Amino acid sequence: MAKLKLKTHVINRDWCKGCGICVHFCPKKVLELDENDKVVAARPQDCVCCKLCELRCPDLAIEVQTEQE
């Protein structure tokens, strides 16, 4: 099975309500809430592409785009 490599985090800031669920579930603490209580990928280089943020977001506001190595 090929390892996934992060391409980008696609965050729809209009849909994000700042609940912090994605931040809580991120095992590598990649995500944070900014001063507007919207999610941002503060440390994308640490992302392991587990997609827990994408799976847990109740508003479908985050997508983890990957490529195979």
C-alpha positions as CSV (number, residue, x, y, z in Angstrom):
1,M,0.0,0.0,0.0
2,A,1.4,3.4,-1.0
3,K,2.0,6.0,1.6
4,L,-0.1,9.1,1.2
5,K,1.6,12.5,1.0
6,L,-0.2,15.8,1.8
7,K,-0.9,18.0,-1.2
8,T,-3.0,20.6,0.7
9,H,-5.7,21.2,3.2
10,V,-8.8,22.7,1.6
11,I,-10.8,24.7,4.2
12,N,-14.1,26.3,3.4
13,R,-14.0,29.1,5.9
14,D,-17.6,30.1,5.1
15,W,-18.8,26.6,6.3
16,C,-16.5,26.4,9.3
17,K,-18.4,27.4,12.5
18,G,-15.3,27.1,14.7
19,C,-16.5,24.1,16.8
20,G,-12.9,22.8,17.2
21,I,-13.8,19.1,16.6
22,C,-11.1,18.8,13.9
23,V,-8.5,20.5,16.1
24,H,-9.3,18.1,18.9
25,F,-9.1,14.9,16.8
26,C,-5.8,15.9,14.9
27,P,-3.1,13.5,16.3
28,K,-0.3,15.8,15.3
29,K,-1.8,19.2,16.3
30,V,-1.7,20.5,12.7
31,L,-4.9,22.5,13.0
32,E,-5.7,25.5,15.1
33,L,-8.5,28.0,15.5
34,D,-7.5,31.5,14.4
35,E,-8.6,34.9,15.9
36,N,-11.9,34.6,14.0
37,D,-12.5,31.0,15.4
38,K,-12.0,29.5,12.0
39,V,-9.8,26.5,11.5
40,V,-6.4,26.9,9.8
41,A,-3.6,24.4,9.0
42,A,-0.9,26.0,11.3
43,R,1.6,23.1,10.8
44,P,0.8,21.4,7.5
45,Q,4.3,19.8,7.4
46,D,3.4,17.7,10.4
47,C,0.2,16.2,8.8
48,V,0.2,12.4,8.5
49,C,-2.9,12.4,6.2
50,C,-5.1,10.4,8.6
51,K,-8.1,12.5,7.5
52,L,-9.7,12.4,11.0
53,C,-10.4,16.1,10.6
54,E,-12.2,15.6,7.4
55,L,-14.2,12.6,8.8
56,R,-15.2,14.3,12.0
57,C,-16.1,17.8,10.7
58,P,-19.9,18.1,11.1
59,D,-20.0,20.9,8.4
60,L,-17.8,19.2,5.8
61,A,-15.7,22.3,5.9
62,I,-12.3,20.6,5.6
63,E,-10.8,18.3,3.0
64,V,-7.3,16.7,3.0
65,Q,-6.0,16.4,-0.5
66,T,-3.2,13.8,-0.9
67,E,-1.0,12.3,-3.5
68,Q,0.6,8.8,-3.5
69,E,4.4,8.6,-2.9
